[in-house]
Amino acid sequence: MENQIYPCLWFDGQAQEAAKFYCSVFKNSEITADNQTVVTFELNGKKFMGLHGGPEFKFSEAVSFVIDCEAQEEIDYYWEKLSSGGSEGNCGWLKDQFGISWQIVPTILPKLLSNPNKTQNVLKAYMKMKNFNIEKLINA
């Protein structure tokens, strides 16, 4: 028997609104069930549950969702969509309008950081960035 593991996100009465928003951002996404207590949805085939909670609990950076991006266009797309109404952080981090933290990361970053001749320059470059710029990281 395979047990599926998926996150349950506590929203302050905005679970349906959040699910609709996320399904509009990510391709191959849909709301699979919705009632007064929870909304379940899939983003790129991954299951999520949104709880219609109250103001008792808030999201923090202690948990974030990482989006690996191959191209600059993907980074820019997710950065624009997810930071709209939220807040931009440093080093590819942002909070969306619901307070959930995201990391928008170029897939080439681990390779660049593992090159001993580039590591320090890449670190210096990305520490100054909000959303990542692949070209600047490669040229660092």
Secondary structure, 3 states (H helix, E strand, C coil): CCCCCCCEEEECCCHHHHHHHHHHHCCCCEEEEECCCEEEEEECCEEEEEEECCCCCCCCCCCEEEEEECCHHHHHHHHHHHHCCCEECCCCEEECCCCCEEEEEECCHHHHHHCCCCHHHHHHHHHCCCCCCHHHHHHC
